[in-house]
Amino acid sequence: MVAVGEGVAVHHWFEAQAARAPEAPALLFRDQTFSYSELNAKANRIAHALIRRGIGPEMLVGVCLRRTPELIAALLGVWKAGAAYVPLDPDYPPERLTFMARDSGITVLLSDELRFPVDIEWLDPRQIPAGDAGDPGVGLEARNLAYVMYTSGSTGRPKGAMIEHGGLANYVGWAIGAYGVRAGDRVPMHSSISFDLTVTSLYPALAAGACVELLPEDQGAQSLCDALRARGEYALVKITPAHLEILATLLAPHEAAGCTRVFVIGGENLSAESLSFWREHAPRTRLINEYGPTETVVGCSIYEVKAQDSRHGSVPIGGPIARTELHVIDGELYIGGAGVARGYLNRPELTAERFVPDRFSGRPGARLYRSGDLARRRADGVLEYLGRMDHQVKIRGYRVELGEIEAALAGYPQLQSCAVLAREDEPGHRRLVAYAVPRAGEAPDAASLDGFLRRRLPEHMLPEAYVLLPGLPLTPNGKVDRKSLPRPERAAAEAAPPGSATERALAEIWARLLHRETIGVDQDLFDLGAHSLMAVRAVAQIREKFGVEVHLRNLFERPTVAGLAELIDGMSWLKAEPGGAAAGAREEIAL
């Protein structure tokens, strides 16, 4: 581990940076810059407010804030008080947030708005009066909790992985050296604190004296794309393969070089094909595949892509980071070392199942985490990822347990049974499909089922299609025969057909992307199964067809064929039919 400061925890290193260079920029938010001393003072005021309320080591504090300086100060403030934080995404459904708050047993909630029913003390960081801004100096040990991060659970409810300060510090210290983060660098933060990808974006920068740029919250990666295009030259960008594909679609080839020194890519299997744009147009940018479950502090294994590596197939996951051991036992990858979590909060049986004694290390009490991932070791020692042993899947970088979706859907009162499958009927397009068997005499429609789940599950766990069946196919031993579940039919549009030439062209684009025969002009495209990555593909096809550069946010603001057609037709200079004289011209539409 790189020695970046005194103390056992990452916030100790941040405090050392604040003492060493108090006026250095720590955060950039919109047009405002906050120095290390300013951010440290904000965090200290929050910490003292928590301490006055009896908060200390091993206690849990909920943090439900949007991406602002108050969010970063709150996370640091919880640590400074000696406690651990539970990240709560403000965009999650209230029912899910309520479950996480109650399951974790948080004693205080840091939030600027009461977004869900809660019977605990609620503290708005913006309303904390000016007071003692000195470092509290609460004593901590490496074994103390740093955060509890909830992931999808196969039993139908999320489970909280308990990460300790020692494991987090090991990862952050290693990442500073491995990814070359230095004082004065800039690193963008563009993802939710409920997604452990954010750990890589945030803490190595603050521990090394770099500046974290808080990007606007959006759907897709538009804000990140805008930042790379306008400023670039970041030290590192942590990103999922899906978002990397979005950037490759939105950025022009000449804009690729200089975006960042390092792309750290994680969250799901990485294909060599998805790196072609960057290997060709940004050959000096380091491309690093970082593998690791939430239960082992973000990343435990990396592979840096080399110029001579294959351009096809899956990119290896490589070898372990510092103080980490990787073992392949009967085809399954087991992870040991400093980053292994304490276990799952309030789930002793699941903890015992997934965290098993480490018989290899010789360290008393050491444990291995059973990842559930299939892997193999090449002759040169490099590890390759082969897939899952269970029904866990990755959807655009998010970890999804199909069992949790099934459990939520089973709560719909008019259903007799259900199943959820991740299908990839078209290469590169994995989508969640729900199969439901209604009770006798009941006929729920897809909109009702979707609305029911939207009140219970985050966006990335919602099925793109719903299929009603008279019964689920079964294997001879009575289990659901998932291989026999039918492919969703290409449903005809239920709304008005396209009229103008622009609407017809747009409907054809979306019909291809959504794998449907037709699209109604007033149907909400995202209700039909569109998502951010698909929206980016639509932007590229609209550019090619109409010769205009539609901004990604336009698709979220006008999510129908009719709305997009009106936007395009409203451009006074676009007089030709789609594909006609105006094609080839380029103009950005920005609202």
HULINUR-V786700 format. One line per field, one symbol per residue. ss: DSSP state (@ for helix, = for strand, . for the rest). A space follows every 50 residues. Layout:
BEGIN
ss=???
END
This chain:
BEGIN
ss=.........@@@@@@@@@@@....=====..====@@@@@@@@@@@@@@@ @@.......=====....@@@@@@@@@@@@...====......@@@@@@@ @@@@...====.........===.@@@.................====== =.......======@@@@@@@@@@@@@@.......====.......@@@@ @@@@@@@@..====.......@@@@@@@@@...======.@@@@@@@@@@ ..@@@@...======.....=@@@@@@@@@@....======..@@@.... ====.........=...===...======..======.....==...@@@ @@@@===.........===========.....======...====..=== =@@@@@@@@.....============..==========.......@@@@@ @@@@....@@@...====.....=.....=.@@@................ @@@@@@@@@@@@@@.................@@@@@@@@@@@@@@@..== .@@@@@@...@@@@@@@@@..................==..
END
